[in-house]
Amino acid sequence: MDHSSADGEQTAAFETIKDKNGIDQVILRQARGASVRISLHGGQVLSWKNDRGEELLFTSSKAIFKPPTAVRGGIPICFPQFGNRGSLEQHGFARNRMWRIDDNPPPLQSSEMDTDANVDLLFKPSDEDLKKWPHGFEFRLRVALVTEGSLILVPRIRNINCKPFSFSIAFHTYLAISDISEVRVEGVETLDYLDNLFDRERFTEQGDALTFESEVDRVYLSSSDVVAVFDHQKKRTFLIKKEGLPDIVVWNPWDKKAKAIGDLGDEDYKHMLCVDGAAIEKPITLKPGEEWTGRLELTVLASV
């Protein structure tokens, strides 16, 4: 982690600021100009810009930036569950809690993560969290910008309990797109998926690519490690590469659902698409002392 400026001329690779509610945010800048902004509320990536300063993540026009609500946009972290279950809030509590900067994280195996623009965050459950979900854990997250401007998230979850526990996880990535009707998703063809619009009934994808003309809310199971989102109007392609996150959630609320969501503008659905690296169908189980590591890499390429 580099808190200093490079060569004394460029802006610091790592900077902390406070938002209007006094919550710490971290800004990472890569030498060519790409940047990412992360809030310590939820450990949530709020902004990711390419080297031309173009925003690549969507944020709702009605987003609420005040805790305890997670911001509608960016990359909220859904943990230890995805959806609604039991006494936990929807999508779990990690996205609604304060994280902290981890100044002394255990080393990562992957040497390519030694970039000059990264930050390590740490979340531990409070006593209140442990009452609702009685499992001791440490959730570490490294957020990094690599040379080409790709955004990499490396989550690590360790069981510090004396008994096993299981969890689900999703990085609920809101991609900024030109127009939902101009977008297609490749890499999900022939996959089975759970359709949340049909009470999680299981279907098989029949199309060569997924396009959008109505609400979509699906969990594609055991997907390939690379999924591509083509935005024809903006002539760019998002590549979503993942490890340890076998499933892919694809969600767009369309017009009626968008009007029913209080912190989403009525027309916002046209300019957003959620494509999440996730582990949902088969929860991850950790024995005492065991650690799980995942990896999500988001890259943007120019396309014709």
Contacts in CASP RR format, 6 or more apart in sequence:
PFRMAT RR
TARGET T0000
AUTHOR 0000-0000-0000
METHOD contacts of the structure
MODEL  1
MDHSSADGEQTAAFETIKDKNGIDQVILRQARGASVRISLHGGQVLSWKN
DRGEELLFTSSKAIFKPPTAVRGGIPICFPQFGNRGSLEQHGFARNRMWR
IDDNPPPLQSSEMDTDANVDLLFKPSDEDLKKWPHGFEFRLRVALVTEGS
LILVPRIRNINCKPFSFSIAFHTYLAISDISEVRVEGVETLDYLDNLFDR
ERFTEQGDALTFESEVDRVYLSSSDVVAVFDHQKKRTFLIKKEGLPDIVV
WNPWDKKAKAIGDLGDEDYKHMLCVDGAAIEKPITLKPGEEWTGRLELTV
LASV
1 14 0 8 1.000
1 103 0 8 1.000
1 118 0 8 1.000
1 119 0 8 1.000
1 120 0 8 1.000
2 12 0 8 1.000
2 13 0 8 1.000
2 14 0 8 1.000
2 116 0 8 1.000
2 117 0 8 1.000
3 12 0 8 1.000
3 14 0 8 1.000
4 12 0 8 1.000
4 13 0 8 1.000
5 11 0 8 1.000
5 12 0 8 1.000
5 13 0 8 1.000
6 12 0 8 1.000
6 13 0 8 1.000
6 31 0 8 1.000
6 116 0 8 1.000
10 29 0 8 1.000
10 31 0 8 1.000
11 29 0 8 1.000
12 29 0 8 1.000
13 28 0 8 1.000
13 29 0 8 1.000
13 30 0 8 1.000
13 31 0 8 1.000
13 116 0 8 1.000
13 117 0 8 1.000
14 26 0 8 1.000
14 27 0 8 1.000
14 28 0 8 1.000
14 117 0 8 1.000
14 118 0 8 1.000
14 119 0 8 1.000
15 26 0 8 1.000
15 27 0 8 1.000
15 29 0 8 1.000
16 24 0 8 1.000
16 25 0 8 1.000
16 26 0 8 1.000
16 27 0 8 1.000
16 101 0 8 1.000
17 24 0 8 1.000
17 25 0 8 1.000
17 27 0 8 1.000
18 24 0 8 1.000
18 25 0 8 1.000
19 25 0 8 1.000
19 39 0 8 1.000
19 65 0 8 1.000
20 65 0 8 1.000
21 65 0 8 1.000
21 66 0 8 1.000
21 67 0 8 1.000
23 39 0 8 1.000
23 40 0 8 1.000
23 41 0 8 1.000
23 67 0 8 1.000
23 98 0 8 1.000
24 39 0 8 1.000
24 40 0 8 1.000
24 101 0 8 1.000
25 37 0 8 1.000
25 38 0 8 1.000
25 39 0 8 1.000
25 40 0 8 1.000
25 46 0 8 1.000
26 37 0 8 1.000
26 38 0 8 1.000
26 40 0 8 1.000
26 101 0 8 1.000
26 119 0 8 1.000
26 143 0 8 1.000
27 35 0 8 1.000
27 36 0 8 1.000
27 37 0 8 1.000
27 38 0 8 1.000
28 35 0 8 1.000
28 36 0 8 1.000
28 37 0 8 1.000
28 38 0 8 1.000
28 117 0 8 1.000
28 118 0 8 1.000
28 119 0 8 1.000
28 143 0 8 1.000
28 144 0 8 1.000
28 145 0 8 1.000
29 35 0 8 1.000
29 117 0 8 1.000
29 145 0 8 1.000
30 51 0 8 1.000
30 115 0 8 1.000
30 117 0 8 1.000
30 145 0 8 1.000
30 146 0 8 1.000
30 147 0 8 1.000
30 149 0 8 1.000
31 116 0 8 1.000
31 147 0 8 1.000
32 51 0 8 1.000
32 147 0 8 1.000
32 149 0 8 1.000
33 49 0 8 1.000
33 51 0 8 1.000
33 53 0 8 1.000
34 48 0 8 1.000
34 49 0 8 1.000
34 50 0 8 1.000
34 51 0 8 1.000
34 53 0 8 1.000
34 145 0 8 1.000
34 149 0 8 1.000
35 47 0 8 1.000
35 48 0 8 1.000
35 49 0 8 1.000
35 53 0 8 1.000
35 145 0 8 1.000
36 45 0 8 1.000
36 47 0 8 1.000
36 48 0 8 1.000
36 49 0 8 1.000
36 117 0 8 1.000
36 143 0 8 1.000
36 145 0 8 1.000
36 151 0 8 1.000
37 45 0 8 1.000
37 46 0 8 1.000
37 47 0 8 1.000
37 48 0 8 1.000
38 44 0 8 1.000
38 45 0 8 1.000
38 46 0 8 1.000
38 119 0 8 1.000
38 121 0 8 1.000
38 143 0 8 1.000
39 46 0 8 1.000
39 71 0 8 1.000
40 98 0 8 1.000
40 99 0 8 1.000
40 100 0 8 1.000
40 101 0 8 1.000
40 121 0 8 1.000
41 67 0 8 1.000
41 70 0 8 1.000
41 96 0 8 1.000
41 97 0 8 1.000
41 98 0 8 1.000
41 99 0 8 1.000
42 70 0 8 1.000
42 76 0 8 1.000
42 77 0 8 1.000
42 94 0 8 1.000
42 95 0 8 1.000
42 96 0 8 1.000
42 97 0 8 1.000
42 98 0 8 1.000
42 99 0 8 1.000
42 123 0 8 1.000
43 77 0 8 1.000
43 94 0 8 1.000
43 95 0 8 1.000
43 99 0 8 1.000
43 121 0 8 1.000
43 123 0 8 1.000
43 141 0 8 1.000
44 70 0 8 1.000
44 71 0 8 1.000
44 74 0 8 1.000
44 75 0 8 1.000
44 76 0 8 1.000
44 77 0 8 1.000
44 95 0 8 1.000
45 57 0 8 1.000
45 74 0 8 1.000
45 75 0 8 1.000
45 143 0 8 1.000
45 151 0 8 1.000
45 153 0 8 1.000
46 57 0 8 1.000
46 59 0 8 1.000
46 71 0 8 1.000
46 73 0 8 1.000
46 74 0 8 1.000
47 55 0 8 1.000
47 57 0 8 1.000
47 59 0 8 1.000
47 74 0 8 1.000
48 55 0 8 1.000
48 56 0 8 1.000
48 57 0 8 1.000
48 74 0 8 1.000
48 151 0 8 1.000
48 298 0 8 1.000
49 55 0 8 1.000
49 56 0 8 1.000
50 56 0 8 1.000
50 149 0 8 1.000
50 300 0 8 1.000
51 149 0 8 1.000
55 176 0 8 1.000
56 175 0 8 1.000
56 176 0 8 1.000
56 238 0 8 1.000
56 298 0 8 1.000
56 300 0 8 1.000
57 73 0 8 1.000
57 74 0 8 1.000
57 75 0 8 1.000
57 173 0 8 1.000
57 174 0 8 1.000
57 175 0 8 1.000
57 176 0 8 1.000
58 73 0 8 1.000
58 74 0 8 1.000
58 174 0 8 1.000
58 175 0 8 1.000
58 176 0 8 1.000
58 177 0 8 1.000
58 268 0 8 1.000
58 271 0 8 1.000
58 272 0 8 1.000
58 273 0 8 1.000
59 71 0 8 1.000
59 72 0 8 1.000
59 73 0 8 1.000
59 74 0 8 1.000
59 174 0 8 1.000
60 71 0 8 1.000
60 72 0 8 1.000
60 73 0 8 1.000
60 263 0 8 1.000
60 264 0 8 1.000
60 265 0 8 1.000
60 268 0 8 1.000
60 272 0 8 1.000
61 265 0 8 1.000
61 268 0 8 1.000
62 72 0 8 1.000
62 262 0 8 1.000
62 263 0 8 1.000
62 264 0 8 1.000
62 265 0 8 1.000
62 268 0 8 1.000
63 71 0 8 1.000
63 72 0 8 1.000
63 73 0 8 1.000
63 263 0 8 1.000
64 71 0 8 1.000
64 72 0 8 1.000
64 263 0 8 1.000
65 71 0 8 1.000
67 96 0 8 1.000
67 98 0 8 1.000
68 96 0 8 1.000
69 96 0 8 1.000
69 263 0 8 1.000
70 76 0 8 1.000
70 91 0 8 1.000
70 95 0 8 1.000
70 96 0 8 1.000
72 174 0 8 1.000
72 261 0 8 1.000
72 263 0 8 1.000
72 264 0 8 1.000
73 174 0 8 1.000
73 272 0 8 1.000
74 173 0 8 1.000
74 174 0 8 1.000
75 153 0 8 1.000
75 171 0 8 1.000
75 172 0 8 1.000
75 173 0 8 1.000
75 174 0 8 1.000
76 91 0 8 1.000
76 95 0 8 1.000
76 172 0 8 1.000
77 94 0 8 1.000
77 95 0 8 1.000
77 141 0 8 1.000
77 155 0 8 1.000
77 169 0 8 1.000
77 170 0 8 1.000
77 171 0 8 1.000
77 172 0 8 1.000
78 91 0 8 1.000
78 92 0 8 1.000
78 94 0 8 1.000
78 95 0 8 1.000
78 168 0 8 1.000
78 169 0 8 1.000
78 170 0 8 1.000
78 171 0 8 1.000
78 172 0 8 1.000
78 276 0 8 1.000
78 278 0 8 1.000
79 92 0 8 1.000
79 93 0 8 1.000
79 94 0 8 1.000
79 95 0 8 1.000
79 139 0 8 1.000
79 157 0 8 1.000
79 167 0 8 1.000
79 168 0 8 1.000
79 169 0 8 1.000
79 170 0 8 1.000
80 88 0 8 1.000
80 92 0 8 1.000
80 93 0 8 1.000
80 94 0 8 1.000
80 133 0 8 1.000
80 135 0 8 1.000
80 165 0 8 1.000
80 167 0 8 1.000
80 168 0 8 1.000
80 169 0 8 1.000
81 88 0 8 1.000
81 91 0 8 1.000
81 92 0 8 1.000
81 167 0 8 1.000
81 168 0 8 1.000
82 91 0 8 1.000
82 168 0 8 1.000
82 169 0 8 1.000
82 170 0 8 1.000
82 249 0 8 1.000
82 278 0 8 1.000
82 280 0 8 1.000
83 90 0 8 1.000
83 91 0 8 1.000
83 92 0 8 1.000
84 90 0 8 1.000
87 132 0 8 1.000
88 132 0 8 1.000
88 133 0 8 1.000
89 96 0 8 1.000
91 170 0 8 1.000
91 172 0 8 1.000
93 125 0 8 1.000
93 129 0 8 1.000
93 132 0 8 1.000
93 133 0 8 1.000
94 123 0 8 1.000
94 139 0 8 1.000
95 172 0 8 1.000
97 123 0 8 1.000
97 126 0 8 1.000
97 129 0 8 1.000
99 121 0 8 1.000
99 122 0 8 1.000
99 123 0 8 1.000
99 141 0 8 1.000
100 121 0 8 1.000
100 122 0 8 1.000
100 123 0 8 1.000
101 119 0 8 1.000
101 120 0 8 1.000
101 121 0 8 1.000
101 122 0 8 1.000
102 120 0 8 1.000
102 121 0 8 1.000
102 122 0 8 1.000
102 140 0 8 1.000
103 120 0 8 1.000
105 120 0 8 1.000
105 122 0 8 1.000
105 140 0 8 1.000
105 142 0 8 1.000
106 140 0 8 1.000
108 142 0 8 1.000
108 154 0 8 1.000
108 156 0 8 1.000
109 293 0 8 1.000
110 154 0 8 1.000
110 295 0 8 1.000
112 146 0 8 1.000
113 142 0 8 1.000
113 144 0 8 1.000
113 152 0 8 1.000
113 154 0 8 1.000
115 144 0 8 1.000
115 145 0 8 1.000
115 146 0 8 1.000
115 147 0 8 1.000
117 144 0 8 1.000
117 145 0 8 1.000
118 142 0 8 1.000
118 143 0 8 1.000
118 144 0 8 1.000
118 145 0 8 1.000
119 142 0 8 1.000
119 143 0 8 1.000
119 144 0 8 1.000
120 140 0 8 1.000
120 141 0 8 1.000
120 142 0 8 1.000
121 140 0 8 1.000
121 141 0 8 1.000
121 142 0 8 1.000
121 143 0 8 1.000
122 138 0 8 1.000
122 139 0 8 1.000
122 140 0 8 1.000
122 141 0 8 1.000
123 138 0 8 1.000
123 139 0 8 1.000
123 141 0 8 1.000
124 137 0 8 1.000
124 138 0 8 1.000
124 139 0 8 1.000
125 133 0 8 1.000
125 135 0 8 1.000
125 136 0 8 1.000
125 137 0 8 1.000
130 136 0 8 1.000
135 159 0 8 1.000
135 161 0 8 1.000
135 163 0 8 1.000
135 165 0 8 1.000
136 159 0 8 1.000
136 160 0 8 1.000
136 161 0 8 1.000
136 165 0 8 1.000
137 157 0 8 1.000
137 158 0 8 1.000
137 159 0 8 1.000
137 160 0 8 1.000
137 161 0 8 1.000
137 165 0 8 1.000
137 286 0 8 1.000
138 157 0 8 1.000
138 158 0 8 1.000
138 160 0 8 1.000
139 155 0 8 1.000
139 156 0 8 1.000
139 157 0 8 1.000
140 155 0 8 1.000
140 156 0 8 1.000
140 157 0 8 1.000
140 158 0 8 1.000
141 153 0 8 1.000
141 154 0 8 1.000
141 155 0 8 1.000
141 156 0 8 1.000
142 152 0 8 1.000
142 153 0 8 1.000
142 154 0 8 1.000
142 156 0 8 1.000
143 151 0 8 1.000
143 152 0 8 1.000
143 153 0 8 1.000
144 151 0 8 1.000
144 152 0 8 1.000
144 154 0 8 1.000
145 151 0 8 1.000
145 152 0 8 1.000
146 152 0 8 1.000
148 299 0 8 1.000
149 299 0 8 1.000
150 297 0 8 1.000
150 298 0 8 1.000
150 299 0 8 1.000
151 297 0 8 1.000
151 298 0 8 1.000
151 299 0 8 1.000
152 295 0 8 1.000
152 296 0 8 1.000
152 297 0 8 1.000
152 298 0 8 1.000
153 171 0 8 1.000
153 295 0 8 1.000
153 296 0 8 1.000
153 297 0 8 1.000
154 293 0 8 1.000
154 294 0 8 1.000
154 295 0 8 1.000
154 296 0 8 1.000
155 169 0 8 1.000
155 171 0 8 1.000
155 293 0 8 1.000
155 294 0 8 1.000
155 296 0 8 1.000
156 291 0 8 1.000
156 292 0 8 1.000
156 293 0 8 1.000
156 294 0 8 1.000
157 167 0 8 1.000
157 169 0 8 1.000
157 284 0 8 1.000
157 286 0 8 1.000
157 291 0 8 1.000
157 292 0 8 1.000
158 286 0 8 1.000
158 289 0 8 1.000
158 290 0 8 1.000
158 291 0 8 1.000
158 292 0 8 1.000
159 165 0 8 1.000
159 286 0 8 1.000
159 287 0 8 1.000
159 288 0 8 1.000
159 289 0 8 1.000
159 290 0 8 1.000
159 291 0 8 1.000
160 288 0 8 1.000
160 289 0 8 1.000
161 288 0 8 1.000
161 289 0 8 1.000
162 288 0 8 1.000
163 288 0 8 1.000
164 285 0 8 1.000
164 286 0 8 1.000
164 287 0 8 1.000
164 288 0 8 1.000
165 285 0 8 1.000
165 286 0 8 1.000
166 283 0 8 1.000
166 284 0 8 1.000
166 285 0 8 1.000
166 286 0 8 1.000
167 283 0 8 1.000
167 284 0 8 1.000
167 286 0 8 1.000
168 278 0 8 1.000
168 279 0 8 1.000
168 280 0 8 1.000
168 283 0 8 1.000
168 284 0 8 1.000
169 245 0 8 1.000
169 278 0 8 1.000
169 279 0 8 1.000
169 284 0 8 1.000
170 247 0 8 1.000
170 249 0 8 1.000
170 276 0 8 1.000
170 277 0 8 1.000
170 278 0 8 1.000
170 279 0 8 1.000
170 280 0 8 1.000
171 245 0 8 1.000
171 276 0 8 1.000
171 277 0 8 1.000
171 278 0 8 1.000
171 296 0 8 1.000
172 249 0 8 1.000
172 274 0 8 1.000
172 276 0 8 1.000
173 240 0 8 1.000
173 274 0 8 1.000
173 275 0 8 1.000
173 276 0 8 1.000
173 277 0 8 1.000
173 296 0 8 1.000
173 298 0 8 1.000
174 272 0 8 1.000
174 273 0 8 1.000
174 274 0 8 1.000
175 229 0 8 1.000
175 238 0 8 1.000
175 272 0 8 1.000
175 273 0 8 1.000
175 274 0 8 1.000
175 275 0 8 1.000
176 271 0 8 1.000
176 272 0 8 1.000
177 183 0 8 1.000
177 229 0 8 1.000
177 231 0 8 1.000
177 234 0 8 1.000
177 271 0 8 1.000
177 272 0 8 1.000
177 273 0 8 1.000
178 231 0 8 1.000
178 232 0 8 1.000
178 233 0 8 1.000
178 234 0 8 1.000
178 271 0 8 1.000
179 233 0 8 1.000
179 270 0 8 1.000
179 271 0 8 1.000
180 212 0 8 1.000
180 252 0 8 1.000
180 269 0 8 1.000
180 270 0 8 1.000
180 271 0 8 1.000
180 272 0 8 1.000
180 273 0 8 1.000
181 211 0 8 1.000
181 212 0 8 1.000
181 213 0 8 1.000
181 270 0 8 1.000
182 231 0 8 1.000
182 232 0 8 1.000
182 233 0 8 1.000
183 211 0 8 1.000
183 212 0 8 1.000
183 229 0 8 1.000
183 230 0 8 1.000
183 231 0 8 1.000
183 232 0 8 1.000
183 273 0 8 1.000
184 209 0 8 1.000
184 210 0 8 1.000
184 211 0 8 1.000
184 229 0 8 1.000
184 230 0 8 1.000
184 232 0 8 1.000
185 209 0 8 1.000
185 210 0 8 1.000
185 211 0 8 1.000
185 227 0 8 1.000
185 228 0 8 1.000
185 229 0 8 1.000
185 230 0 8 1.000
185 250 0 8 1.000
185 273 0 8 1.000
185 275 0 8 1.000
186 208 0 8 1.000
186 209 0 8 1.000
186 210 0 8 1.000
186 227 0 8 1.000
186 228 0 8 1.000
186 230 0 8 1.000
187 209 0 8 1.000
187 223 0 8 1.000
187 224 0 8 1.000
187 226 0 8 1.000
187 227 0 8 1.000
187 228 0 8 1.000
188 205 0 8 1.000
188 210 0 8 1.000
188 220 0 8 1.000
188 223 0 8 1.000
188 227 0 8 1.000
188 248 0 8 1.000
188 250 0 8 1.000
189 205 0 8 1.000
189 207 0 8 1.000
189 208 0 8 1.000
189 209 0 8 1.000
190 204 0 8 1.000
190 205 0 8 1.000
191 204 0 8 1.000
191 205 0 8 1.000
191 220 0 8 1.000
191 221 0 8 1.000
191 222 0 8 1.000
191 223 0 8 1.000
192 202 0 8 1.000
192 203 0 8 1.000
192 204 0 8 1.000
192 205 0 8 1.000
192 220 0 8 1.000
192 221 0 8 1.000
192 222 0 8 1.000
193 202 0 8 1.000
193 203 0 8 1.000
193 204 0 8 1.000
193 205 0 8 1.000
193 218 0 8 1.000
193 219 0 8 1.000
193 220 0 8 1.000
193 221 0 8 1.000
194 200 0 8 1.000
194 201 0 8 1.000
194 202 0 8 1.000
194 218 0 8 1.000
194 219 0 8 1.000
194 221 0 8 1.000
194 280 0 8 1.000
194 281 0 8 1.000
195 201 0 8 1.000
195 202 0 8 1.000
195 203 0 8 1.000
195 217 0 8 1.000
195 218 0 8 1.000
196 217 0 8 1.000
196 218 0 8 1.000
196 219 0 8 1.000
197 215 0 8 1.000
197 216 0 8 1.000
197 217 0 8 1.000
200 219 0 8 1.000
205 220 0 8 1.000
209 230 0 8 1.000
210 216 0 8 1.000
210 250 0 8 1.000
212 252 0 8 1.000
212 254 0 8 1.000
212 273 0 8 1.000
214 254 0 8 1.000
215 252 0 8 1.000
215 253 0 8 1.000
215 254 0 8 1.000
215 256 0 8 1.000
215 257 0 8 1.000
216 250 0 8 1.000
216 251 0 8 1.000
216 252 0 8 1.000
216 254 0 8 1.000
217 250 0 8 1.000
217 251 0 8 1.000
217 253 0 8 1.000
218 249 0 8 1.000
218 250 0 8 1.000
218 251 0 8 1.000
219 247 0 8 1.000
219 248 0 8 1.000
219 249 0 8 1.000
219 278 0 8 1.000
219 280 0 8 1.000
219 281 0 8 1.000
220 247 0 8 1.000
220 248 0 8 1.000
220 249 0 8 1.000
220 250 0 8 1.000
221 246 0 8 1.000
221 247 0 8 1.000
221 281 0 8 1.000
222 246 0 8 1.000
222 247 0 8 1.000
222 281 0 8 1.000
223 246 0 8 1.000
223 247 0 8 1.000
223 248 0 8 1.000
225 241 0 8 1.000
225 242 0 8 1.000
225 243 0 8 1.000
226 239 0 8 1.000
226 240 0 8 1.000
226 241 0 8 1.000
226 242 0 8 1.000
227 239 0 8 1.000
227 240 0 8 1.000
227 242 0 8 1.000
227 248 0 8 1.000
227 275 0 8 1.000
228 237 0 8 1.000
228 238 0 8 1.000
228 239 0 8 1.000
228 240 0 8 1.000
229 237 0 8 1.000
229 238 0 8 1.000
229 240 0 8 1.000
229 273 0 8 1.000
229 275 0 8 1.000
230 237 0 8 1.000
230 303 0 8 1.000
231 237 0 8 1.000
231 238 0 8 1.000
231 303 0 8 1.000
235 302 0 8 1.000
235 303 0 8 1.000
235 304 0 8 1.000
236 300 0 8 1.000
236 301 0 8 1.000
236 302 0 8 1.000
236 303 0 8 1.000
237 300 0 8 1.000
237 301 0 8 1.000
237 302 0 8 1.000
237 303 0 8 1.000
238 275 0 8 1.000
238 298 0 8 1.000
238 299 0 8 1.000
238 300 0 8 1.000
239 297 0 8 1.000
239 298 0 8 1.000
239 299 0 8 1.000
239 300 0 8 1.000
239 301 0 8 1.000
240 248 0 8 1.000
240 275 0 8 1.000
240 277 0 8 1.000
240 296 0 8 1.000
240 297 0 8 1.000
240 298 0 8 1.000
241 295 0 8 1.000
241 296 0 8 1.000
241 297 0 8 1.000
241 299 0 8 1.000
242 277 0 8 1.000
242 294 0 8 1.000
242 295 0 8 1.000
242 296 0 8 1.000
242 297 0 8 1.000
243 294 0 8 1.000
243 295 0 8 1.000
244 279 0 8 1.000
244 292 0 8 1.000
244 293 0 8 1.000
244 294 0 8 1.000
244 295 0 8 1.000
245 277 0 8 1.000
245 278 0 8 1.000
245 279 0 8 1.000
245 294 0 8 1.000
245 295 0 8 1.000
245 296 0 8 1.000
246 278 0 8 1.000
246 279 0 8 1.000
246 281 0 8 1.000
246 282 0 8 1.000
247 277 0 8 1.000
247 278 0 8 1.000
247 279 0 8 1.000
247 280 0 8 1.000
247 281 0 8 1.000
248 275 0 8 1.000
248 276 0 8 1.000
248 277 0 8 1.000
248 278 0 8 1.000
249 274 0 8 1.000
249 275 0 8 1.000
249 276 0 8 1.000
249 277 0 8 1.000
249 278 0 8 1.000
249 280 0 8 1.000
250 273 0 8 1.000
250 274 0 8 1.000
250 275 0 8 1.000
250 276 0 8 1.000
251 273 0 8 1.000
251 274 0 8 1.000
251 276 0 8 1.000
252 269 0 8 1.000
252 272 0 8 1.000
252 273 0 8 1.000
252 274 0 8 1.000
253 261 0 8 1.000
253 264 0 8 1.000
253 269 0 8 1.000
254 269 0 8 1.000
255 266 0 8 1.000
255 269 0 8 1.000
257 269 0 8 1.000
258 264 0 8 1.000
258 265 0 8 1.000
258 266 0 8 1.000
258 267 0 8 1.000
258 268 0 8 1.000
258 269 0 8 1.000
259 266 0 8 1.000
277 296 0 8 1.000
284 292 0 8 1.000
286 292 0 8 1.000
END
